[in-house]
């Protein structure tokens, strides 16, 4: 009996630890293309603007990002995942990092070898696709973690 209580307590602790990773509202549908647009505008700001216009554009983009993060934390009821993710998330996170790295390298290569606008277009499309994929992979990982911890 005592070992069942211990197991149950450990399971509840595991569920509580995973909750910020697995219990969250759905991400709005506009999120992937908004991040893609932000990446494209950042590319344009760094490559096509100079002086005060560049600083103004960068300040606006950083302000938009900070505003989004502030809204998103409230949207998630002030609970953001921290610490080590449940094992179901590790593959998706690793692939996301590979995709993000490929986006940065690809955008930089297109800016340097073709044109800044080609890099911005790649940043928009690529970022939108990678973020949309990650949202789907994250939801699947959350579902698998919830099933394991049920």
DSSP file (Angstrom, degrees, kcal/mol; ACC not computed):
  #  RESIDUE AA STRUCTURE BP1 BP2  ACC     N-H-->O    O-->H-N    N-H-->O    O-->H-N    TCO  KAPPA ALPHA  PHI   PSI    X-CA   Y-CA   Z-CA
    1    1 A X     >        0   0    0      0, 0.0     4,-1.9     0, 0.0     5,-0.2   0.000 360.0 360.0 360.0 -45.0    0.0    0.0    0.0
    2    2 A X  H  >  +     0   0    0      1,-0.2     4,-2.1     2,-0.2     5,-0.1   0.888 360.0  51.9 -63.4 -39.4    2.7    2.4    1.0
    3    3 A X  H  > S+     0   0    0      1,-0.2     4,-2.6     2,-0.2    -1,-0.2   0.840 106.7  54.7 -67.8 -31.7    4.6    1.8   -2.3
    4    4 A X  H  > S+     0   0    0      2,-0.2     4,-2.6     1,-0.2    -1,-0.2   0.902 108.4  48.8 -64.6 -40.5    1.5    2.6   -4.3
    5    5 A X  H  X S+     0   0    0     -4,-1.9     4,-2.5     2,-0.2    -2,-0.2   0.901 111.7  49.0 -65.1 -40.5    1.1    5.9   -2.5
    6    6 A X  H  X S+     0   0    0     -4,-2.1     4,-2.7     2,-0.2    -2,-0.2   0.937 112.2  48.1 -64.4 -46.3    4.8    6.7   -3.2
    7    7 A X  H  X S+     0   0    0     -4,-2.6     4,-2.5     1,-0.2    -2,-0.2   0.913 112.6  49.0 -59.2 -43.5    4.3    5.8   -6.9
    8    8 A X  H  X S+     0   0    0     -4,-2.6     4,-2.4     2,-0.2    -1,-0.2   0.904 111.2  49.6 -63.8 -41.8    1.2    7.9   -7.1
    9    9 A X  H  X S+     0   0    0     -4,-2.5     4,-2.1     2,-0.2    -2,-0.2   0.914 111.8  48.3 -64.0 -43.0    2.9   10.9   -5.4
   10   10 A X  H  X S+     0   0    0     -4,-2.7     4,-2.5     2,-0.2    -2,-0.2   0.900 111.0  51.0 -63.4 -40.9    5.9   10.6   -7.8
   11   11 A X  H  X S+     0   0    0     -4,-2.5     4,-2.5     2,-0.2    -2,-0.2   0.910 110.1  49.5 -63.0 -42.8    3.5   10.4  -10.8
   12   12 A X  H  X S+     0   0    0     -4,-2.4     4,-2.4     2,-0.2    -1,-0.2   0.888 110.5  50.6 -63.8 -38.6    1.7   13.5   -9.6
   13   13 A X  H  X S+     0   0    0     -4,-2.1     4,-2.4     2,-0.2    -2,-0.2   0.909 110.0  50.1 -64.9 -41.8    5.0   15.3   -9.2
   14   14 A X  H  X S+     0   0    0     -4,-2.5     4,-2.0     2,-0.2    -2,-0.2   0.916 111.3  48.9 -61.1 -43.5    6.0   14.3  -12.8
   15   15 A X  H  X S+     0   0    0     -4,-2.5     4,-1.4     1,-0.2    -2,-0.2   0.914 111.8  48.7 -63.0 -43.1    2.6   15.6  -14.1
   16   16 A X  H  < S+     0   0    0     -4,-2.4     4,-0.5     1,-0.2    -1,-0.2   0.895 111.1  50.3 -64.9 -39.5    3.1   18.9  -12.2
   17   17 A X  H  < S+     0   0    0     -4,-2.4     3,-0.3     1,-0.2    -1,-0.2   0.869 115.7  42.5 -65.8 -36.3    6.6   19.3  -13.5
   18   18 A X  H >X S+     0   0    0     -4,-2.0     4,-1.8     1,-0.2     3,-1.5   0.648  89.5  93.1 -83.4 -16.2    5.4   18.7  -17.1
   19   19 A X  H 3X S+     0   0    0     -4,-1.4     4,-3.1     1,-0.3    -1,-0.2   0.848  80.9  53.1 -52.7 -44.8    2.3   20.8  -16.9
   20   20 A X  H 34 S+     0   0    0     -4,-0.5    61,-0.4    -3,-0.3    -1,-0.3   0.816 115.0  44.2 -62.1 -25.4    3.8   24.1  -18.2
   21   21 A X  H <4 S+     0   0    0     -3,-1.5    -1,-0.2    -4,-0.2    -2,-0.2   0.786 125.6  29.9 -83.3 -29.8    5.0   22.1  -21.2
   22   22 A X  H  < S+     0   0    0     -4,-1.8     2,-0.8     1,-0.2    -2,-0.2   0.705 108.0  64.6-108.6 -23.4    1.8   20.2  -21.8
   23   23 A X     <  +     0   0    0     -4,-3.1     2,-0.3    -5,-0.3    -1,-0.2  -0.860  69.0 123.5-109.6 101.2   -1.1   22.3  -20.6
   24   24 A X        -     0   0    0     -2,-0.8    52,-0.1    -3,-0.1     2,-0.1  -0.986  61.4 -98.8-153.1 154.4   -1.3   25.5  -22.7
   25   25 A X        -     0   0    0     -2,-0.3     3,-0.1    50,-0.2     2,-0.0  -0.419  55.7 -87.8 -72.8 156.0   -3.9   27.3  -24.9
   26   26 A X        -     0   0    0      1,-0.1     2,-0.2    -2,-0.1    -1,-0.1  -0.353  44.2-110.7 -64.1 143.0   -3.6   26.7  -28.7
   27   27 A X        -     0   0    0      1,-0.1    -1,-0.1   108,-0.1    -3,-0.0  -0.552  41.7-101.2 -72.2 136.6   -1.3   29.1  -30.5
   28   28 A X    >   -     0   0    0     -2,-0.2     3,-1.6     1,-0.1     4,-0.4  -0.230  24.4-121.7 -59.1 148.4   -3.2   31.5  -32.7
   29   29 A X  T 3  S+     0   0    0      1,-0.3     4,-0.5     2,-0.1     3,-0.3   0.752 110.3  61.0 -63.5 -24.8   -3.2   30.7  -36.4
   30   30 A X  T 3> S+     0   0    0      1,-0.2     4,-2.0     2,-0.1    -1,-0.3   0.606  82.3  87.4 -78.2 -10.3   -1.7   34.0  -37.3
   31   31 A X  H <> S+     0   0    0     -3,-1.6     4,-2.5     2,-0.2     5,-0.3   0.932  83.9  48.3 -61.4 -53.3    1.4   33.3  -35.2
   32   32 A X  H  > S+     0   0    0     -4,-0.4     4,-2.3    -3,-0.3    -1,-0.2   0.937 116.2  42.5 -57.8 -48.3    3.6   31.4  -37.8
   33   33 A X  H  > S+     0   0    0     -4,-0.5     4,-2.6     1,-0.2    -1,-0.2   0.844 112.6  55.1 -68.0 -27.7    3.1   34.0  -40.6
   34   34 A X  H  X S+     0   0    0     -4,-2.0     4,-2.2     2,-0.2    -1,-0.2   0.916 109.8  45.7 -67.0 -41.3    3.6   36.9  -38.1
   35   35 A X  H  X S+     0   0    0     -4,-2.5     4,-2.4     2,-0.2    -2,-0.2   0.898 112.4  52.3 -66.5 -39.2    6.9   35.4  -37.0
   36   36 A X  H  X S+     0   0    0     -4,-2.3     4,-2.3    -5,-0.3    -2,-0.2   0.920 110.0  47.7 -60.8 -44.3    7.8   35.0  -40.7
   37   37 A X  H  X S+     0   0    0     -4,-2.6     4,-2.8     1,-0.2     5,-0.2   0.899 110.4  52.5 -63.6 -40.2    7.0   38.6  -41.5
   38   38 A X  H  X S+     0   0    0     -4,-2.2     4,-2.3     2,-0.2    -2,-0.2   0.922 110.0  48.1 -61.3 -44.1    9.0   39.7  -38.4
   39   39 A X  H  X S+     0   0    0     -4,-2.4     4,-2.1     2,-0.2    -2,-0.2   0.898 112.6  48.8 -64.0 -40.5   12.0   37.7  -39.7
   40   40 A X  H  X S+     0   0    0     -4,-2.3     4,-2.3     2,-0.2    -2,-0.2   0.927 112.2  47.7 -65.1 -44.5   11.7   39.2  -43.2
   41   41 A X  H  X S+     0   0    0     -4,-2.8     4,-2.7     1,-0.2    -2,-0.2   0.867 109.9  53.1 -65.4 -35.8   11.4   42.7  -41.9
   42   42 A X  H  X S+     0   0    0     -4,-2.3     4,-2.2    -5,-0.2    -1,-0.2   0.911 108.5  50.6 -63.3 -41.9   14.4   42.2  -39.6
   43   43 A X  H  X S+     0   0    0     -4,-2.1     4,-1.6     1,-0.2     5,-0.2   0.930 112.4  46.3 -60.4 -46.2   16.4   41.0  -42.7
   44   44 A X  H  X>S+     0   0    0     -4,-2.3     4,-3.1     1,-0.2     5,-0.8   0.911 110.5  53.4 -63.5 -42.5   15.3   44.2  -44.6
   45   45 A X  H  X5S+     0   0    0     -4,-2.7     4,-0.6     1,-0.2    -1,-0.2   0.896 113.2  42.9 -60.9 -40.5   16.1   46.4  -41.6
   46   46 A X  H  <5S+     0   0    0     -4,-2.2    -1,-0.2    -5,-0.2    -2,-0.2   0.771 126.2  30.8 -76.9 -25.0   19.7   45.0  -41.4
   47   47 A X  H  <5S+     0   0    0     -4,-1.6    -2,-0.2    -5,-0.2    -3,-0.2   0.752 126.2  31.2-107.5 -27.2   20.4   45.0  -45.1
   48   48 A X  H  <5S+     0   0    0     -4,-3.1     2,-0.3    -5,-0.2    -3,-0.2   0.624 103.2  71.6-111.3 -16.7   18.5   47.9  -46.7
   49   49 A X     << -     0   0    0     -5,-0.8     2,-0.3    -4,-0.6     3,-0.0  -0.749  56.6-168.0-107.0 151.8   18.3   50.6  -44.1
   50   50 A X    >>  -     0   0    0     -2,-0.3     3,-1.1     4,-0.0     4,-1.0  -0.914  46.5 -15.8-132.0 159.2   21.0   52.9  -42.8
   51   51 A X  H 3> S-     0   0    0     -2,-0.3     4,-2.0     1,-0.2     3,-0.2  -0.141 124.5  -1.4  57.6-134.1   21.5   55.3  -40.0
   52   52 A X  H 3> S+     0   0    0      1,-0.2     4,-2.8     2,-0.2    -1,-0.2   0.847 132.0  57.0 -63.6 -36.1   18.4   56.6  -38.1
   53   53 A X  H <> S+     0   0    0     -3,-1.1     4,-2.5     1,-0.2    -1,-0.2   0.902 107.5  48.7 -63.2 -39.4   16.0   54.6  -40.3
   54   54 A X  H  X S+     0   0    0     -4,-1.0     4,-2.8    -3,-0.2     5,-0.2   0.937 112.7  47.3 -65.0 -45.3   17.7   51.4  -39.4
   55   55 A X  H  X S+     0   0    0     -4,-2.0     4,-2.5     1,-0.2    -2,-0.2   0.896 112.8  49.4 -63.6 -40.2   17.7   52.2  -35.7
   56   56 A X  H  X S+     0   0    0     -4,-2.8     4,-2.4     2,-0.2    -1,-0.2   0.928 112.6  47.1 -63.5 -45.0   14.0   53.2  -35.9
   57   57 A X  H  X S+     0   0    0     -4,-2.5     4,-2.6     2,-0.2    -2,-0.2   0.925 113.6  47.7 -63.4 -44.6   13.1   50.0  -37.7
   58   58 A X  H  X S+     0   0    0     -4,-2.8     4,-2.8     2,-0.2     5,-0.2   0.905 111.6  50.4 -64.2 -40.6   15.1   47.8  -35.3
   59   59 A X  H  X S+     0   0    0     -4,-2.5     4,-2.6    -5,-0.2    -1,-0.2   0.911 111.7  48.5 -62.9 -41.2   13.5   49.6  -32.3
   60   60 A X  H  X S+     0   0    0     -4,-2.4     4,-2.5     2,-0.2    -2,-0.2   0.912 113.1  47.2 -65.0 -41.9   10.1   49.0  -33.7
   61   61 A X  H  X S+     0   0    0     -4,-2.6     4,-2.2     2,-0.2    -2,-0.2   0.908 114.1  46.4 -67.2 -41.5   10.8   45.3  -34.4
   62   62 A X  H  X S+     0   0    0     -4,-2.8     4,-2.7     2,-0.2     5,-0.2   0.912 112.7  50.9 -66.2 -41.2   12.2   44.8  -31.0
   63   63 A X  H  X S+     0   0    0     -4,-2.6     4,-2.5    -5,-0.2    -2,-0.2   0.902 109.6  50.2 -61.2 -41.3    9.3   46.6  -29.4
   64   64 A X  H  X S+     0   0    0     -4,-2.5     4,-2.4     2,-0.2    -1,-0.2   0.909 111.4  48.8 -62.9 -41.5    6.9   44.4  -31.4
   65   65 A X  H  X S+     0   0    0     -4,-2.2     4,-2.7     2,-0.2    -2,-0.2   0.929 112.2  47.4 -65.0 -45.0    8.7   41.3  -30.2
   66   66 A X  H  X S+     0   0    0     -4,-2.7     4,-2.4     1,-0.2    -2,-0.2   0.899 112.1  50.6 -63.8 -39.9    8.6   42.5  -26.6
   67   67 A X  H  X S+     0   0    0     -4,-2.5     4,-2.4    -5,-0.2    -1,-0.2   0.905 110.9  49.1 -62.8 -41.4    4.9   43.4  -26.9
   68   68 A X  H  X S+     0   0    0     -4,-2.4     4,-3.2     2,-0.2    -2,-0.2   0.939 110.7  49.4 -63.4 -46.5    4.2   40.0  -28.3
   69   69 A X  H  X S+     0   0    0     -4,-2.7     4,-2.4     1,-0.2     5,-0.2   0.915 111.0  50.3 -60.8 -42.3    6.1   38.2  -25.5
   70   70 A X  H  X S+     0   0    0     -4,-2.4     4,-1.6     1,-0.2    -1,-0.2   0.935 114.0  44.6 -61.1 -45.7    4.3   40.2  -22.9
   71   71 A X  H  X S+     0   0    0     -4,-2.4     4,-2.7     1,-0.2    -2,-0.2   0.919 112.5  52.4 -62.8 -43.4    0.9   39.3  -24.5
   72   72 A X  H  X S+     0   0    0     -4,-3.2     4,-2.0     1,-0.2    -2,-0.2   0.873 105.6  53.2 -65.6 -37.7    1.9   35.7  -24.9
   73   73 A X  H  <>S+     0   0    0     -4,-2.4     5,-3.5     2,-0.2     6,-0.4   0.917 113.1  44.4 -62.6 -42.4    2.9   35.3  -21.2
   74   74 A X  H ><5S+     0   0    0     -4,-1.6     3,-1.9     3,-0.2    -2,-0.2   0.898 109.8  56.1 -66.9 -39.3   -0.5   36.6  -20.2
   75   75 A X  H 3<5S+     0   0    0     -4,-2.7    -2,-0.2     1,-0.3    -1,-0.2   0.856 108.2  48.2 -59.8 -36.3   -2.3   34.4  -22.8
   76   76 A X  T ><5S-     0   0    0     -4,-2.0     3,-1.1    -5,-0.2    -1,-0.3   0.202 123.6-107.0 -88.5  15.4   -0.6   31.4  -21.2
   77   77 A X  T < 5 -     0   0    0     -3,-1.9    -3,-0.2     1,-0.2    -2,-0.1   0.855  67.2 -65.4  60.5  37.8   -1.7   32.6  -17.8
   78   78 A X  T 3 <S+     0   0    0     -5,-3.5     2,-0.6     1,-0.2    -1,-0.2   0.642 107.1 122.4  63.8  18.3    1.8   33.6  -16.8
   79   79 A X    <   +     0   0    0     -3,-1.1     2,-0.4    -6,-0.4    -1,-0.2  -0.912  34.0 172.6-115.4 106.7    3.1   30.0  -16.9
   80   80 A X        -     0   0    0     -2,-0.6   -59,-0.1    -3,-0.1     2,-0.1  -0.877  39.2-101.1-111.1 144.9    5.9   29.5  -19.4
   81   81 A X        +     0   0    0    -61,-0.4     2,-0.3    -2,-0.4     4,-0.1  -0.406  48.8 167.2 -64.5 134.7    7.9   26.2  -19.7
   82   82 A X        +     0   0    0      2,-0.1   -61,-0.1    -2,-0.1   -62,-0.1  -0.901  37.3  27.7-138.0 168.9   11.3   26.3  -17.9
   83   83 A X  S    S-     0   0    0     -2,-0.3     2,-0.3     2,-0.0    -2,-0.0  -0.204 108.1 -14.6  74.7-168.7   13.8   23.7  -17.0
   84   84 A X  S    S-     0   0    0      1,-0.1    -2,-0.1    -3,-0.0     3,-0.1  -0.497  72.8-127.4 -72.1 129.5   14.4   20.4  -18.7
   85   85 A X        -     0   0    0     -2,-0.3     5,-0.1     1,-0.1    -1,-0.1  -0.386  32.0 -91.5 -74.1 155.1   11.6   19.5  -21.1
   86   86 A X    >>  -     0   0    0      1,-0.1     3,-2.2   -68,-0.1     4,-0.6  -0.304  45.0-105.0 -58.0 152.8    9.8   16.1  -20.9
   87   87 A X  H >> S+     0   0    0      1,-0.3     3,-0.8     2,-0.2     4,-0.5   0.755 116.4  68.4 -57.5 -27.8   11.5   13.5  -23.2
   88   88 A X  H 34 S+     0   0    0      1,-0.2     4,-0.4     2,-0.1    -1,-0.3   0.738 100.5  49.7 -63.9 -22.0    8.7   13.7  -25.8
   89   89 A X  H <> S+     0   0    0     -3,-2.2     4,-2.5     1,-0.1    -1,-0.2   0.662  86.8  84.1 -90.3 -18.4    9.8   17.3  -26.6
   90   90 A X  H <X S+     0   0    0     -3,-0.8     4,-2.4    -4,-0.6     5,-0.2   0.865  89.7  48.4 -61.9 -41.1   13.5   16.8  -27.1
   91   91 A X  H  X S+     0   0    0     -4,-0.5     4,-2.5     2,-0.2    -1,-0.2   0.925 113.4  47.3 -64.3 -44.4   13.4   15.6  -30.8
   92   92 A X  H  > S+     0   0    0     -4,-0.4     4,-2.3     2,-0.2    -2,-0.2   0.901 112.8  49.3 -64.0 -40.9   11.1   18.5  -31.8
   93   93 A X  H  X S+     0   0    0     -4,-2.5     4,-2.2     2,-0.2    -1,-0.2   0.925 111.6  48.8 -65.1 -43.8   13.3   21.1  -30.0
   94   94 A X  H  X S+     0   0    0     -4,-2.4     4,-2.0    -5,-0.2    -2,-0.2   0.929 113.1  46.7 -62.1 -45.5   16.5   19.7  -31.6
   95   95 A X  H  X S+     0   0    0     -4,-2.5     4,-2.7     1,-0.2    -1,-0.2   0.864 109.8  54.5 -65.9 -35.0   14.9   19.7  -35.1
   96   96 A X  H  X S+     0   0    0     -4,-2.3     4,-2.9     2,-0.2    -1,-0.2   0.921 107.7  49.6 -62.7 -43.0   13.6   23.2  -34.5
   97   97 A X  H  X S+     0   0    0     -4,-2.2     4,-2.2     2,-0.2    -2,-0.2   0.890 111.0  49.5 -63.9 -38.7   17.1   24.4  -33.6
   98   98 A X  H  X S+     0   0    0     -4,-2.0     4,-2.5     2,-0.2    -2,-0.2   0.935 113.0  47.6 -62.8 -45.8   18.5   22.8  -36.8
   99   99 A X  H  X S+     0   0    0     -4,-2.7     4,-2.2     2,-0.2    -2,-0.2   0.905 111.4  49.7 -62.3 -42.4   15.8   24.5  -38.9
  100  100 A X  H  X S+     0   0    0     -4,-2.9     4,-2.2     2,-0.2    -1,-0.2   0.899 111.3  49.3 -64.1 -40.6   16.4   27.8  -37.2
  101  101 A X  H  X S+     0   0    0     -4,-2.2     4,-2.6     1,-0.2     5,-0.2   0.925 110.3  50.5 -63.6 -44.4   20.1   27.5  -37.9
  102  102 A X  H  X S+     0   0    0     -4,-2.5     4,-3.0     1,-0.2     5,-0.2   0.873 109.3  52.7 -61.2 -37.1   19.4   26.6  -41.6
  103  103 A X  H  X S+     0   0    0     -4,-2.2     4,-2.7     2,-0.2     5,-0.2   0.924 110.1  46.4 -64.5 -44.4   17.2   29.6  -41.9
  104  104 A X  H  X S+     0   0    0     -4,-2.2     4,-2.4     2,-0.2    -2,-0.2   0.937 116.8  44.1 -63.8 -46.1   19.8   32.0  -40.6
  105  105 A X  H  X S+     0   0    0     -4,-2.6     4,-2.6     2,-0.2    -2,-0.2   0.933 116.0  47.4 -64.7 -46.0   22.5   30.5  -42.8
  106  106 A X  H  X S+     0   0    0     -4,-3.0     4,-2.5    -5,-0.2     5,-0.2   0.906 112.8  48.4 -63.1 -42.6   20.2   30.4  -45.9
  107  107 A X  H  X S+     0   0    0     -4,-2.7     4,-2.5    -5,-0.2    -1,-0.2   0.938 113.1  48.0 -62.8 -46.5   19.0   34.0  -45.3
  108  108 A X  H  X S+     0   0    0     -4,-2.4     4,-2.4    -5,-0.2    -2,-0.2   0.901 111.7  50.1 -61.1 -41.4   22.6   35.2  -45.0
  109  109 A X  H  X S+     0   0    0     -4,-2.6     4,-3.0     2,-0.2     5,-0.4   0.923 111.9  47.1 -64.4 -44.3   23.7   33.3  -48.1
  110  110 A X  H  X>S+     0   0    0     -4,-2.5     4,-2.3     2,-0.2     5,-1.6   0.902 112.3  50.1 -65.5 -39.6   20.9   34.7  -50.2
  111  111 A X  H  <5S+     0   0    0     -4,-2.5    -1,-0.2    -5,-0.2    -2,-0.2   0.933 118.3  39.3 -61.2 -45.0   21.5   38.2  -48.9
  112  112 A X  H  <5S+     0   0    0     -4,-2.4    -2,-0.2    -5,-0.2    -1,-0.2   0.869 128.2  29.2 -74.5 -37.8   25.2   37.9  -49.7
  113  113 A X  H  <5S+     0   0    0     -4,-3.0    -3,-0.2    -5,-0.2    -2,-0.2   0.722 134.4  13.5-100.9 -23.8   25.0   36.0  -53.0
  114  114 A X  T  <5S-     0   0    0     -4,-2.3     2,-0.3    -5,-0.4    -3,-0.2   0.700 112.6 -56.6-116.4 -77.2   21.7   37.1  -54.6
  115  115 A X    >>< -     0   0    0     -5,-1.6     4,-1.9     1,-0.1     3,-0.5  -0.947  36.9-109.5-169.6 151.2   19.9   40.1  -53.1
  116  116 A X  H 3> S+     0   0    0     -2,-0.3     4,-2.4     1,-0.2     5,-0.2   0.869 118.3  55.6 -55.7 -37.0   18.6   41.3  -49.7
  117  117 A X  H 3> S+     0   0    0      2,-0.2     4,-2.4     1,-0.2    -1,-0.2   0.842 104.6  53.0 -68.2 -31.6   15.0   40.9  -50.9
  118  118 A X  H <> S+     0   0    0     -3,-0.5     4,-2.5     2,-0.2    -1,-0.2   0.913 110.3  48.2 -66.4 -41.3   15.7   37.3  -51.8
  119  119 A X  H  X S+     0   0    0     -4,-1.9     4,-2.6    -9,-0.2    -2,-0.2   0.899 111.6  49.8 -63.2 -40.6   17.0   36.7  -48.3
  120  120 A X  H  X S+     0   0    0     -4,-2.4     4,-2.4     2,-0.2    -2,-0.2   0.904 110.9  49.0 -65.9 -40.9   13.9   38.5  -46.9
  121  121 A X  H  X S+     0   0    0     -4,-2.4     4,-2.6     2,-0.2     5,-0.3   0.923 112.9  47.6 -63.9 -43.3   11.6   36.4  -49.0
  122  122 A X  H  X S+     0   0    0     -4,-2.5     4,-2.9     1,-0.2     5,-0.4   0.913 110.7  52.3 -62.2 -42.7   13.4   33.2  -47.9
  123  123 A X  H  X S+     0   0    0     -4,-2.6     4,-2.0     3,-0.2     5,-0.3   0.908 111.8  46.9 -60.4 -42.3   13.2   34.4  -44.2
  124  124 A X  H  X S+     0   0    0     -4,-2.4     4,-2.2     2,-0.2    -2,-0.2   0.972 119.5  36.5 -64.4 -55.0    9.5   34.9  -44.5
  125  125 A X  H  X S+     0   0    0     -4,-2.6     4,-2.4     2,-0.2     5,-0.2   0.944 121.1  46.0 -66.0 -48.3    8.6   31.6  -46.2
  126  126 A X  H  X S+     0   0    0     -4,-2.9     4,-2.9    -5,-0.3     5,-0.2   0.919 114.4  46.6 -63.2 -45.3   11.1   29.5  -44.3
  127  127 A X  H  X S+     0   0    0     -4,-2.0     4,-2.7    -5,-0.4     5,-0.3   0.916 111.8  51.6 -64.6 -42.8   10.4   31.0  -40.9
  128  128 A X  H  X S+     0   0    0     -4,-2.2     4,-2.3    -5,-0.3    -1,-0.2   0.934 114.3  43.7 -58.3 -46.3    6.6   30.6  -41.4
  129  129 A X  H  X S+     0   0    0     -4,-2.4     4,-2.6     2,-0.2    -2,-0.2   0.916 114.9  47.7 -67.4 -43.8    7.0   26.9  -42.4
  130  130 A X  H  X S+     0   0    0     -4,-2.9     4,-2.7     2,-0.2    -2,-0.2   0.924 114.6  46.0 -65.1 -43.6    9.5   26.1  -39.6
  131  131 A X  H  X S+     0   0    0     -4,-2.7     4,-2.5    -5,-0.2    -1,-0.2   0.909 113.0  49.9 -66.6 -41.1    7.4   27.7  -36.9
  132  132 A X  H  X S+     0   0    0     -4,-2.3     4,-1.8    -5,-0.3    -2,-0.2   0.924 112.7  47.5 -62.8 -43.0    4.2   26.1  -38.3
  133  133 A X  H  X S+     0   0    0     -4,-2.6     4,-2.9     1,-0.2     5,-0.2   0.940 111.9  50.2 -61.0 -46.2    5.9   22.7  -38.3
  134  134 A X  H  X S+     0   0    0     -4,-2.7     4,-3.1     1,-0.2     5,-0.2   0.889 106.8  54.1 -62.8 -39.8    7.2   23.3  -34.7
  135  135 A X  H  X S+     0   0    0     -4,-2.5     4,-2.1     2,-0.2    -1,-0.2   0.914 112.5  44.6 -59.3 -41.9    3.8   24.2  -33.4
  136  136 A X  H  X S+     0   0    0     -4,-1.8     4,-2.1     2,-0.2    -2,-0.2   0.923 114.8  47.4 -67.5 -45.0    2.4   20.9  -34.8
  137  137 A X  H  X S+     0   0    0     -4,-2.9     4,-2.5     1,-0.2    -2,-0.2   0.878 111.7  51.7 -64.6 -37.6    5.4   18.9  -33.5
  138  138 A X  H  X S+     0   0    0     -4,-3.1     4,-2.7    -5,-0.2    -1,-0.2   0.925 109.1  49.6 -64.3 -45.4    5.0   20.6  -30.1
  139  139 A X  H  X S+     0   0    0     -4,-2.1     4,-2.2    -5,-0.2    -2,-0.2   0.897 112.0  48.8 -61.5 -39.9    1.3   19.8  -29.9
  140  140 A X  H  X S+     0   0    0     -4,-2.1     4,-2.5     2,-0.2    -1,-0.2   0.913 111.4  49.1 -66.0 -42.6    2.1   16.2  -30.7
  141  141 A X  H  X S+     0   0    0     -4,-2.5     4,-2.5     1,-0.2    -2,-0.2   0.902 110.7  51.0 -63.1 -40.7    4.8   16.0  -28.1
  142  142 A X  H  X S+     0   0    0     -4,-2.7     4,-2.6     2,-0.2    -1,-0.2   0.914 109.9  49.9 -62.8 -42.4    2.5   17.5  -25.5
  143  143 A X  H  X S+     0   0    0     -4,-2.2     4,-2.3     1,-0.2    -2,-0.2   0.931 112.0  47.4 -61.3 -45.9   -0.2   14.9  -26.4
  144  144 A X  H  X S+     0   0    0     -4,-2.5     4,-2.3     1,-0.2    -2,-0.2   0.889 112.5  49.4 -64.8 -38.8    2.3   12.1  -26.0
  145  145 A X  H  X S+     0   0    0     -4,-2.5     4,-2.3     2,-0.2    -1,-0.2   0.916 110.5  50.0 -66.3 -42.5    3.6   13.4  -22.7
  146  146 A X  H  X S+     0   0    0     -4,-2.6     4,-0.8     1,-0.2    -2,-0.2   0.914 111.3  49.6 -61.5 -41.4    0.1   13.8  -21.4
  147  147 A X  H >< S+     0   0    0     -4,-2.3     3,-0.6     1,-0.2    -2,-0.2   0.916 111.7  48.2 -63.4 -42.9   -0.7   10.2  -22.4
  148  148 A X  H 3< S+     0   0    0     -4,-2.3    -1,-0.2     1,-0.2    -2,-0.2   0.883 116.4  43.0 -64.6 -37.6    2.5    8.9  -20.7
  149  149 A X  H 3<        0   0    0     -4,-2.3    -1,-0.2     1,-0.2    -2,-0.2   0.479 360.0 360.0 -89.8  -2.5    1.8   10.8  -17.5
  150  150 A X    <<        0   0    0     -4,-0.8    -1,-0.2    -3,-0.6    -2,-0.1   0.500 360.0 360.0 -67.7 360.0   -2.0   10.0  -17.4
